[in-house]
């Protein structure tokens, strides 16, 4: 299990969750328990799927990583929506999207390496 904590994609996803969690107190109350809760939960879903995939065999990883990729795309939409409804400002949005793009590149490379 320790090997999973040394994986760059796991570390990146772990770090973005911590940032999203810390932003919670800055989110307007009416958005905190709706869209922002969805952002947090979806981030945890991505983290969970990556952690599960790390422990699986090469043949089993592909489906789980595809699910993680779909969740990551949903997360991008939820964060963009958060910006559009002004739950987060443009600077936070840009910072989060850049980190999500990096995770997406890692995830895409991992999926591609399995095929």
C-alpha positions as CSV (number, residue, x, y, z in Angstrom):
1,X,0.0,0.0,0.0
2,X,2.9,2.4,0.6
3,X,3.8,2.4,-3.1
4,X,0.5,4.0,-3.9
5,X,1.4,7.1,-1.8
6,X,4.6,7.6,-3.9
7,X,2.7,7.7,-7.2
8,X,2.9,11.3,-8.7
9,X,-0.8,11.2,-9.9
10,X,-2.0,10.1,-6.5
11,X,0.1,12.9,-4.9
12,X,-1.2,15.5,-7.3
13,X,-4.8,14.5,-6.7
14,X,-4.3,14.4,-3.0
15,X,-2.9,17.9,-3.0
16,X,-5.7,19.3,-5.1
17,X,-8.3,17.8,-2.7
18,X,-6.5,19.6,0.2
19,X,-6.7,22.9,-1.8
20,X,-10.4,22.4,-2.6
21,X,-11.0,21.5,1.1
22,X,-9.3,24.7,2.2
23,X,-11.3,26.8,-0.2
24,X,-14.5,25.6,1.4
25,X,-14.6,28.4,4.0
26,X,-14.3,31.0,1.2
27,X,-17.3,29.6,-0.7
28,X,-20.6,31.5,-0.2
29,X,-22.8,29.5,2.1
30,X,-25.5,29.0,-0.5
31,X,-23.0,27.3,-2.8
32,X,-20.9,25.5,-0.2
33,X,-23.5,22.7,0.3
34,X,-24.5,22.4,-3.3
35,X,-22.0,22.8,-6.1
36,X,-19.0,23.0,-3.8
37,X,-20.0,19.8,-2.0
38,X,-20.2,18.2,-5.5
39,X,-16.7,19.4,-6.3
40,X,-15.3,17.9,-3.1
41,X,-17.1,14.6,-3.5
42,X,-16.1,14.2,-7.1
43,X,-12.5,15.0,-6.2
44,X,-12.6,12.3,-3.6
45,X,-14.1,9.9,-6.2
46,X,-11.1,10.6,-8.6
47,X,-8.7,10.1,-5.7
48,X,-10.4,6.8,-4.7
49,X,-10.4,5.4,-8.3
50,X,-6.7,6.3,-8.7
51,X,-5.8,4.6,-5.4
52,X,-7.8,1.5,-6.4
53,X,-6.2,1.3,-9.8
54,X,-2.7,1.4,-8.3
55,X,-3.4,-1.8,-6.5
56,X,-5.0,-3.7,-9.4
57,X,-3.3,-5.7,-12.2
58,X,-2.6,-4.2,-15.5
59,X,-5.7,-5.8,-17.1
60,X,-8.0,-4.5,-14.4
61,X,-6.7,-1.0,-14.3
62,X,-8.0,0.2,-17.7
63,X,-11.7,0.3,-16.7
64,X,-11.1,2.0,-13.4
65,X,-8.8,4.6,-15.0
66,X,-11.5,5.3,-17.6
67,X,-14.0,5.9,-14.8
68,X,-11.5,8.2,-13.1
69,X,-11.1,10.1,-16.3
70,X,-14.8,10.6,-16.6
71,X,-15.0,11.8,-13.0
72,X,-12.1,14.2,-13.7
73,X,-14.0,15.6,-16.7
74,X,-17.1,16.1,-14.5
75,X,-14.9,17.8,-11.9
76,X,-13.7,20.3,-14.5
77,X,-17.3,21.1,-15.4
78,X,-18.3,21.6,-11.7
79,X,-15.3,23.9,-11.1
80,X,-16.1,25.9,-14.2
81,X,-19.7,26.1,-13.0
82,X,-18.5,27.3,-9.6
83,X,-16.6,30.1,-11.4
84,X,-19.6,31.0,-13.5
85,X,-22.0,31.3,-10.5
86,X,-19.2,33.3,-8.8
87,X,-18.7,30.8,-6.0
88,X,-14.9,31.1,-6.8
89,X,-13.0,33.9,-8.5
90,X,-11.1,33.6,-11.7
91,X,-7.7,33.2,-10.1
92,X,-8.8,30.2,-8.0
93,X,-10.5,28.8,-11.1
94,X,-7.3,29.1,-13.2
95,X,-5.2,27.6,-10.5
96,X,-7.5,24.6,-10.1
97,X,-7.9,24.1,-13.8
98,X,-4.1,24.1,-14.3
99,X,-3.8,21.4,-11.7
100,X,-6.7,19.4,-13.1
101,X,-5.0,19.6,-16.6
102,X,-1.8,18.2,-15.1
103,X,-3.7,15.3,-13.5
104,X,-5.6,14.8,-16.8
105,X,-2.3,14.5,-18.7
106,X,-0.9,12.0,-16.2
107,X,-4.1,10.0,-16.3
108,X,-4.3,10.0,-20.1
109,X,-0.7,8.9,-20.3
110,X,-1.4,6.1,-17.8
111,X,-4.4,4.9,-19.8
112,X,-2.4,5.1,-23.0
113,X,0.4,3.0,-21.6
114,X,-2.0,0.2,-20.8
115,X,-3.2,-0.1,-24.4
